[in-house]
């Protein structure tokens, strides 16, 4: 079954995105598409291969530039310190790592960690144009199997990427594992707008204007219809807080941005 309406799905549909349900049914979603669990990573890879060359441009245009304010706010909420070692999971084109490097200073280090080579390649020239090139490392790998030992990082963050990970909770567990005790965790993700009128306008923009602009500017309406689909199956802020607390993060708090279009979750490793 493929859903076609721009509606927000209920708690039962959202719970079907949790690891236990995915493992029991062997069914994963990428947007509204259902597929065998093992196939999702290939769908995600093909999607980001298509969008990588114009990823930053399209995100800036489609968000009217607000994405940078969201990212700056999220980094500010992490309270990073000079010398911190930061893991940027699903880090793509490195926006968060560049912003984090301004705070961690000359002795700090950021690792941009992403499964998609095309996204990493799109981010490397941008990093080289900043003063932080030597502080930022690019590593290709799976968020469900992070190749670093326990207690390797002072902070771990993921921005607009965790909903594309097949086993989201496993990705969070890996971030928790590699954090030092007391280390900071941050997740920036899209969510459901609070105001019903604003939400309706957002739905119309997401399901009609965004695919049109995606076809016009990037040559792929499909890629930009998938984005709003994944958002509407994603967990609401209170649900996310409960998931993160269950995994082992402490002092989990969240902040809604722009009427709830985006949400920042911050916590610590106990």
Secondary structure, 3 states (H helix, E strand, C coil): CCCCCCCCCCHHHHHCCCHHHHHHHCEEEECCEEEEHHHHHHHHHHHHHHHHHHHHHHHHHHCCCHHHHHHHHHHHHHCCCCCCEEEEECCCCCHHHHHHHHHHCCCCEEEEEECCHHHHHHHHHHHHCCCCHHHEEEEECCCCCCCCCCCCEEEEEEECCHHHCCCHHHHHHHHHHHEEEEEEEEEEEECCCCCHHHHHHHHHHHHHHHHHHHHHHHCCHHHHHHHHHHHHCCCCHHHHHHHHHHHCEEEEEEEEEHHHCEEEEEEEEC
